[in-house]
Amino acid sequence: MLGCVGQKRLQTVQDENLIIQNEEDDDEYEVIIIDSGFNTWFATNSKPMNFYSPQYYENKNKMYVTAWNDLFYQYRGNSPFENRIDYDFSIDYGVELNYKLFWYFKYVESKYGRFYNFPA
């Protein structure tokens, strides 16, 4: 399910619960979480956006994405790692996207357990 969704989107990362997209000629990205349980979990478990620095979110997401993709290649087809996340480390996705993506990974952790080997 990775690839473009719609005609004007240049970059899209998609699995059944997560979409990261960029509209044509736009430097802004957005993350869309489709999982029905995420919004309630997010409202009760997330901290304010400025709780961590933008660099913290970006660094954590790089580690989470790497761990996620490693598991995707290792256990292809097993939930929740059914799709590779095409997060380009050279792109500045902005604090809002990294904040929401970070909390999506935390949500996945709460649902399925820790899926990485880096320190908490």
N, C-alpha and C positions, 0 to 999 in steps of 0.2 A: 504494500500500500504506500510505499514511498514514491514521491514524484510530484508532479504538478496537479493542483486541484483548481480547475478553472483556467481560462485562457490567459489572463493577465498576470498571474502569479509567477514570479521568477524563481523563488526558492521556497520550497515547502518541505517540512518534515512532518510526517504524519504516521500515527499508528491509530488504533481504534479509539484512543482516549486523548491524544495530544496532537496539535497541529501548530507548527511555527511557520508563519508565512510572511512574504514580502510582496507588496504590490509593485507593479512595474513602475520604474522611474521614481521610486520612493526609498529613502534610506531608513525608513522605520519598519520594524518588524513587530509582529504581535504573536503571542502564544494563546492558543485556544484549548482549554481543557474540556473534553467532552464527557469524561467520567462523571456519572450522576452523583456520586458521593463526594466528589472533590470540593464543591462549593461549601457544603455544610462543614466538612472537616477543616477547610481553609479558614472559614469564619471563626471557628473555635480554637484553632491551633496555631495559626500564623502569628508572627510578631509584626509590628509596624515596619514599613519598607526601610526606614532609616535606622533600624535596630542594628543591621550589619552594613558595612561599606559596600559600594558597588563592586569593588575589587574582590571582596569576600565572596559575594554571590557568583561572580564570574569564575573565580578559582574553584569554588566548590562544584559549579556546574561542569567545568572541564573534567574534574575527577569523576563526577556522577555519569556524565556522558560516556567517558572512556570505559568505566566499569559496566555500564548498561550495554554498550556495543560489544564489549568482550563477551558478556553473557549471551547476547544475541547470536554471536558467531559460534559460541560453544553449545548453546541449547536452542538452536533455531526452532521456532514454532511453539516454545513453551511460554505461557503467560507469566509475567507481564512483558517479557522481552521478545515479543513477536516481531518487532520491526527495529531496524537500525535507526538511530537518531543522527541526522546529518547536521551536526552543530559545527560550524566552521570556526575554529579558534581564532582566526585572523579577523573576524567580523565583530564590530562593536554592536551588539544587539540592544544595548541600552539597559538601564537599571530596572525598568518595569518588567521587561521580558525575563531578565535573569532572576529577578525576585520571584516572579510567578513560577518559573521553571524550577527554581530551587525548592519551592514549597510543594510542587508536584512530586519531585523526588522524595521529599520527606513524607508525603502522603503515601507514595508507593511503599516506602519503608514501613510505615505504620500498618499497611495492609498485608504485606508479604514478608516483612522482615528485612534486615540489613542485607544488601546485595553487593557490597564492595569490601575491599580490604584496607582502605585508608583510615587514619585515625578520625574519630568523631569530632 
